[in-house]
Amino acid sequence: MTRTAAKTRSGLYRSRRGIICGVCRGIAEYLDFSVFWTRVIAVVLLLITGFWPVVGIYVLAALVMKPKPAVPLQNEAEEEFYNSYVSSRHTALHRLQRTFDRLDQRIQRLEGMVTTRDYDWERRFRE
């Protein structure tokens, strides 16, 4: 996968290795720019515009940007699940519960089929 495709696929996330909430590092990684210069620009904007506007925007960005996944996402299904988990943990956990319930039902049907008397007789006739 090319670097451009990886960048567009990964999206804009807060970095887990950032100093303060990972916003500057996340923006720098997304734009493929130096983290140092991103931080310098943020500090210069802080000094030029005053303290509160930049701090407010920074805090807002920290709240809006999703944290970068701990494990790299391999496909769109993983990315969809991660995005649903980050936006609503309750929905993601409910989705996992439904998946495991369906799997449990399938296993119970399989166990029921294997443990019936008909299955035992068919096995004996084949032997």
C-alpha positions as CSV (number, residue, x, y, z in Angstrom):
1,M,0.0,0.0,0.0
2,T,1.3,3.4,-0.9
3,R,1.9,6.1,1.7
4,T,-0.9,8.2,0.3
5,A,-3.4,5.4,0.4
6,A,-2.3,4.6,4.0
7,K,-2.7,8.3,5.0
8,T,-6.2,8.6,3.5
9,R,-7.2,5.3,5.0
10,S,-6.0,6.0,8.5
11,G,-7.8,9.3,8.9
12,L,-7.1,12.0,11.4
13,Y,-6.6,10.7,14.9
14,R,-5.1,11.9,18.2
15,S,-1.7,10.3,18.7
16,R,-1.2,8.1,21.7
17,R,2.4,9.2,22.0
18,G,1.6,13.0,22.2
19,I,2.7,15.3,25.0
20,I,-0.7,17.0,25.7
21,C,-3.6,14.9,24.4
22,G,-1.7,14.1,21.2
23,V,-3.4,16.7,19.0
24,C,-0.3,18.2,17.4
25,R,1.3,14.8,16.8
26,G,-1.9,13.5,15.3
27,I,-2.2,16.5,12.9
28,A,1.5,16.2,12.0
29,E,1.2,12.4,11.3
30,Y,-2.0,13.0,9.2
31,L,-0.3,15.8,7.2
32,D,3.0,14.0,7.1
33,F,4.7,17.0,8.6
34,S,7.3,17.5,11.3
35,V,5.9,17.2,14.8
36,F,8.4,19.8,16.0
37,W,7.2,22.4,13.5
38,T,3.6,21.6,14.2
39,R,4.2,22.4,17.8
40,V,6.1,25.5,17.0
41,I,3.2,26.8,14.8
42,A,0.8,26.0,17.7
43,V,2.9,28.0,20.2
44,V,3.3,30.9,17.8
45,L,-0.4,31.0,17.3
46,L,-0.9,30.8,21.0
47,L,1.4,33.9,21.5
48,I,-0.1,35.9,18.5
49,T,-3.8,35.3,19.0
50,G,-3.8,35.2,22.8
51,F,-4.1,32.4,25.2
52,W,-7.8,31.4,25.2
53,P,-8.7,31.1,21.5
54,V,-5.9,28.6,20.8
55,V,-6.4,26.7,24.0
56,G,-10.1,26.5,23.3
57,I,-9.5,25.2,19.8
58,Y,-6.9,22.7,21.1
59,V,-9.3,21.4,23.8
60,L,-12.1,21.2,21.2
61,A,-9.8,19.3,18.8
62,A,-8.8,16.9,21.7
63,L,-12.5,16.2,22.4
64,V,-13.5,15.8,18.7
65,M,-10.6,13.8,17.4
66,K,-10.7,10.1,18.0
67,P,-7.6,8.4,19.6
68,K,-5.5,6.5,17.2
69,P,-6.1,2.7,17.3
70,A,-3.7,0.8,19.5
71,V,-3.4,-1.9,16.8
72,P,-3.3,-0.9,13.1
73,L,-6.6,-1.5,11.3
74,Q,-6.3,-4.1,8.6
75,N,-9.6,-3.7,6.7
76,E,-12.8,-1.6,6.5
77,A,-14.7,-3.9,8.8
78,E,-12.1,-3.3,11.6
79,E,-12.2,0.4,10.9
80,E,-16.0,0.5,11.0
81,F,-16.0,-1.4,14.3
82,Y,-13.3,0.9,15.8
83,N,-15.2,4.0,14.8
84,S,-18.5,2.6,16.3
85,Y,-16.6,1.7,19.5
86,V,-15.1,5.1,19.8
87,S,-18.3,6.9,19.1
88,S,-20.5,4.7,21.3
89,R,-19.1,1.9,23.4
90,H,-22.6,0.8,24.4
91,T,-23.5,0.2,20.7
92,A,-20.3,-1.6,20.0
93,L,-20.6,-3.8,23.0
94,H,-24.2,-4.6,22.0
95,R,-23.0,-5.5,18.5
96,L,-20.4,-7.8,20.0
97,Q,-23.0,-9.4,22.2
98,R,-25.3,-10.1,19.2
99,T,-22.4,-11.7,17.3
100,F,-21.5,-13.9,20.2
101,D,-25.2,-14.8,20.8
102,R,-25.5,-15.9,17.2
103,L,-22.3,-17.9,17.4
104,D,-23.6,-19.6,20.7
105,Q,-26.8,-20.5,18.9
106,R,-25.0,-22.1,16.1
107,I,-22.8,-24.1,18.4
108,Q,-25.8,-25.2,20.4
109,R,-27.5,-26.4,17.2
110,L,-24.3,-28.3,16.2
111,E,-24.1,-29.9,19.7
112,G,-27.8,-30.8,19.5
113,M,-27.3,-32.5,16.1
114,V,-24.1,-34.4,17.2
115,T,-25.6,-35.6,20.4
116,T,-28.9,-36.9,19.1
117,R,-29.6,-40.7,18.9
118,D,-30.0,-40.4,15.1
119,Y,-26.5,-39.2,14.7
120,D,-25.2,-42.1,16.9
121,W,-27.1,-44.7,14.8
122,E,-25.8,-43.2,11.5
123,R,-22.3,-43.3,12.8
124,R,-22.7,-46.9,13.9
125,F,-24.1,-48.0,10.5
126,R,-21.2,-46.4,8.7
127,E,-18.7,-48.3,10.8
